[in-house]
Amino acid sequence: MNVDSVRVRLDLAYDGTDFAGWARQPRLRTVQGAIEDGLERVLRLGPLGLPAPRLTVAGRTDAGVHARGQVAHVDVPLPRWDALPGRSDREPGDALVARLAGVLPRDVVVHRARLAPVGFDARFSALYRRYAFRIADDAALRDPLRRANVLWHRRALDVAAMHEAVQPLRGVRDFAAFCKPRPGATTIRELKELDWERPTDGPDAGLVVARVVADAFCHNMVRSLVGASIAVGEGHKPVTWPAQVLASRRRELNAAVVAAHGLVLEEVVYPPDADLAQRAERVRALRMEEDVWDGKG
């Protein structure tokens, strides 16, 4: 049965604690699985003889990683999209958000659903992804209400040294020493920002917080960078060490990968609507030969 479809952009958030990552896996609870199952219940594609909805996401996060600003798209048959408001006067996107709220588990929320601009691809159109990693290195800052998204660290960290140590890693680099190798996948990425700070106000006041921005991330990249930063912050390694590890391209020289729960996908940024298709075409050509694990911190 041939039915015209529309592409819908979903803006969503989730607590990754009890998920085995984003990507659907047999017999495991995943974010993709939860949302796709919810979409199937709401859209009722079976009676139309159409396949179940499939999501394309901006960044496939690993087990335990959270997201506040995740983006995905799904192609929805036009008749089902138009039917979403029912007898109400709501827009289809608003109706979809309301209906998903009634079927999704409490640890995943779709905040917004709207028709995507022409050429939009949640993964390939993205310019960059922004992550944050939060650490409490003082017992007084260990908030049990945030234990699922802040890493507790026993020793005080030298934030200035951590920040200085990772600045040489910015730019287009080969991050082989900071990525879990995958056959056929490149480890070259453009790290736009990697900053460590200790905020003095706001909800993160007193914590040690990293801001990490890149065009894409290879598997374990962010959590490996955080591990190397902590080694410097503790005084176990000199500030020159992360750059030396990067230059070596040898993963065995790097510090351990830190726990996932301190990592949050905060934002995915896209170009102006007129540039979406061109951006997607260019990035797709670069990534076609590899299955990029964006954000696998």
N, C-alpha and C positions, 0 to 999 in steps of 0.2 A: 504494500500500500504506500503510494507516494504522497507525502504530505509536506507542504511548505513549512519551514521552521524559522524561528527567530533566535538570535544569540542573546543570552541574558547574562549580564555581569552580576556576580554575587560578592558582596563585601561581608566578611565574616570574622569571627573570633572563636578561640577555643582554649580550654585548659587541657594541655597535652598529657597530664599526669596518668590518666587511665587509658590512654590510647597507645596502640603499637605503631605510632607514627601516622602520617597522612595517608600513604598509599594503601589501597585495598589489598588485603592478604587473606588467604583461606583460613577460616576458623579463628581469626584474630579481630579484635575490636579496633577499627581505624576511623579516622575522621572522614575520609572519603566514603567509606562504607556507610557510616551513619547518615551523612548528608544525602548520598545517592538513594539510600533506602527511604529516607524522608521524602525526597522528590518523587520517587515512584508511588508512594502512598498518596501524595497530594495531586500529582498530575494524572494518575491512573492511565498509563499508556498501554497497559495490557489489552484492554478492550478494543483499542484501535489497531492492535496487531503490530505495534511499534516496539523497538528495543528499549530496554531500561535506560534512563538518563545516565550520561557519563560526564564527569567533571574534568575540566582541565584547570590546573591550579598554577598560581604564580611561582610558588616554592614548596616543594614536598618536604615537609619537616620530619625529623626523626622522632623516634619514641621518646616521650617526655618533654619535647620542645613545645612551647606555647605559641599562640599567635593572637595579636590584638588587631592587626591590619592585613589579614590575609585576603587575597582576591582569587576568584575562580570564575570560569564561565561554563555555561551549559546550553546546548541547543535544544529548544523546546518547540514541539509542533505548534504551529500557529493556532489551530483550533483550541488546543488546551490552554494556551496563553490567554486567548480572548475569553475563555470560559472561566478563568480563575476568579473574577469578582462575583460570579453568581448573580444574585439579585441586588447586590450592594452597588453603591456608586464609587467604590474604591478603584484606583488604578490597578492593573494586573500585578505590577511589582509589589505594591503594598499588600495586596491580597495574598501573594505568594509568601511574603515575609510572615504575615499573620498565621497562615496555615502551617508553615514550617515550624513556627514557635509551638504549635500544638502537638507536633509529632517528634521533634528532635530531642535528644537527651539534654540535660541541663548544662553539660559542660561544653556545648557547642551552640553558637548563636549566629544566625544570619541577620545582619543589621539592615541590609539594603539589597534590593533586587531591581534591576532596571535594564531596559534594552541597551545593548552594547553598541557603541558607534561602529560604523562600517570599518572593517579591517581589524577589529579588536581581537587580540588573542591574549588571554590572561598570562600565559607563560612567555611567549615570544615577543610580545609588544612591550614588555616591561623594560624600563631604563635601568633601574636598580632596585635592590631590596635593602631595607634598613633593619638591623637587629640591635637588640640591647642585651647585655649580660650583667646581672646584678649580684654583688657579693656583699655579705655582712661579715666584716672582719673584727667586730667588737661584740662581745656578749650582750651589751646593752642594746644593740640594734637587732638582735635576733627576735623578730616578731613571729610568733607561732602561727599567726593568721596569714603570713606570707611565706611559710616554710616551703610551699610547693613551687615558688617561682623566684626564690632568692637562695643562692648558695651560701651556706654557713662555713666560714673559714676560721681556723683556730688562731692563726697568727696575724698580727697587724701588717698591713701591706703598704709599701712605699709607692703611692700612686704616681708621683712625679717620675720615678724611675721606670715604672711600667709604661707610662706614656712616651717617654723618651725612647725606650727600647724598641717600640713597634713602629715609630715613624719611618724608618728606612724600608719598611715592608709595603708602603703605599705605592700605588701605581700599577702598571701592568707587569706582573711577575709570574714566575713559575712556582706554584705553591706545593710542589710535590712532597716536600718535607712536612707539610701541614695537612695533607689530605690522605684519606684511605684510598689506595690505588684501585682503579677499576679498569679492566681490559678495554682498550680502545678509547678511553676517555682522556681528554686533555686536562692538565692541572694548571693551565695558564688562566689567570683571572685578573680583572682590574679592581684592585682594592682602592676605592675612592677615599674612604675615611676609616681610621681606626684610632679612636681617642679614649683615654681613660681619665675619669674625673671623680671627685668626691663632692656631689652637690651639697650646697649649704642650706637649701630650702626645698619645699615641695615634698611629695611622697617618698622620694629617694634620698632625702637629706641624711648625710652621714654614711650612706652606702658607697661602695666602690662600683662604678658603673662604666661599662664600655659601650661606645657607639660604634657600630661596624656597618659600613656601607660598601657594597660591591655590585657589579653588574650581575653576577651570579656567584654561587659558592659550590665548591666540590665537597664530597662527603667528609664530614668531621672537621672541616676547615676552621670554623669559628671556635669550636671547643678546643681545638689544638692551639690556636692562637691565644686563647685565654689561658690555657695551661702553661704556655711559654711565658706569658706575661706574669703569671703568679710566681713562677720560679724566680723571675727578676725581682718582683715585689717583695718576696721573702728574703732576698739577699743571697740566695743559693747560686744565682747566675749573674754575670755582669750585664750591663745594659747593651753591650755589643752582641750578646749571645743569640737573640732571635734572628738577627741579620745573618749571622754565621750559619745558623741552621738552615735558613732560607737558601743561602748560596750553595750549601752542600747538596741540596735536593735529596737528602737521605732521611727518611721518616724515622729511622731508629734513633737518630740523634735528638729528636724532639722530646719534650716533656709529655707526661700522660695526658690523654684527653679527659677533660673535666666532665662532671655530671651534667646531664642535659637540662635539668629543671630550671637552671638560672637563665636560660636562653629564651628570648621572646622575639618573634617577628613583629616589628612595630609598624612597618609601612612598606607598600609597594608603589613605586612612582612610574607613571606612564607619560609619554610625550603628548603634545596636543593631538586632538582627534584626527587632524589632517595628515599626521605623520605616523599613525598607528600601523597601517598596512605596510608601509615601507620598512618600518622598524621590524615588524614581525618577519617579513620576507628576508631581511638581512640576517637577523639572528637565527632564524630557522636554518638558513644555509650553513651557518657556522656550527650549529649544534646537531645537525641532522645525523652525523655519524657517531654521536655519543648520547647516552641517556643521562643528561645532567641532573644531579641531585641538588637542586637549588636549596640553599638554606639548611643542609644537613650538618648543622653546627658541630 
